[in-house]
Amino acid sequence: MRVGFIGLGNMGQPMAANILEAGHPLTIHDTRRQTGRDLEAMGATWAEDPKAVAVRSEVVFSSLPGTEAVEQVALGDNGVFAGLAGGSTYVDTSTIAPSAMRRIFALGAERGLRVLDAPVSGGIYGAQDAALTLFVGGEAADLERVRPVLETIGNKIVHGGPAGSGNVIKLINNLMMFVNFIGVCEGVAIGARAGIDLHLLLDAVKASMGQSRVFERTLSLFLNNGRMGSTTDLAVKDMCLGVELGQELGVPLEVGPLVRDLIVRFRDGGDRGTDEFTDMIPDLLRHSGIDV
């Protein structure tokens, strides 16, 4: 299947590479020309805009930072919809507002296009290892049509329902993850301030009810100077979208808005938007009087 990929950042680059390595002819685009060099060396073809990508493709993927970028790439004058032939498929792997995804789906349907939202979970390591989880919204038949390509980037594909469902699930996932993450930050700071060895704390909690993937991965990365590969700006964006979704649905949220505000305060307290959100752990340790 001829594939296009737009957005070659921390997630898009490895996803595109896995699609190419699986044998699919690949056309690529990003606003930063240099991001395509390695993929071109592997055999990908560069295109000057999203429309040019779409003209050469049966299915076009995008991996972009937010709702506005996705709308521009899909719907702009030189966007994907301007170049895709009827019956072709657009798959967005970004995390955006479900309402925006439903609008994009409706506009695509008017043009005879198939549209799926397929936000991913698993981070840069999951992207590199083709081990992402994909939360897919859209028609089941459209999902099955591109499943062979989706399986080159992920090992778990969940069909959530109609358009926008993928992003609903992703926002729920991320809201719960960041709530858990703040608890991990505070627990680690208490342990360190009390003189508990953090390696011991990791082993103890892993065998207890406080264990979670967020705890284990976050503390393990911290202890080994590892990186999650996701910025604080993206954390703020995801938490804002998750809280907004809950409020739109009339759900009385208490903890979500608080966690959102904590992450915003961390970001704005030192121009940390492009820093790793996991830097909140050493920041809290320093504020607790602990050398890091």
Sequence and secondary structure as in RCSB ss.txt:
>XXXX:A:sequence
MRVGFIGLGNMGQPMAANILEAGHPLTIHDTRRQTGRDLEAMGATWAEDPKAVAVRSEVVFSSLPGTEAVEQVAL
GDNGVFAGLAGGSTYVDTSTIAPSAMRRIFALGAERGLRVLDAPVSGGIYGAQDAALTLFVGGEAADLERVRPVL
ETIGNKIVHGGPAGSGNVIKLINNLMMFVNFIGVCEGVAIGARAGIDLHLLLDAVKASMGQSRVFERTLSLFLNN
GRMGSTTDLAVKDMCLGVELGQELGVPLEVGPLVRDLIVRFRDGGDRGTDEFTDMIPDLLRHSGIDV
>XXXX:A:secstr
  EEEE  STTHHHHHHHHHHTT  EEEE SSGGGGHHHHHHT EE SSHHHHHHT SEEEE  SSHHHHHHHHH
STTSHHHH  TT EEEE S   HHHHHHHHHHHHHTT EEEE  EESHHHHHHTT EEEEEES HHHHHHHHHHH
TTTEEEEEEEESTTHHHHHHHHHHHHHHHHHHHHHHHHHHHHHTT  HHHHHHHHHTSTT  HHHHHHHHHHHTT
     BHHHHHHHHHHHHHHHHHTT   SHHHHHHHHHHHHHHTTT TTSBGGGHHHHHHHHTT   
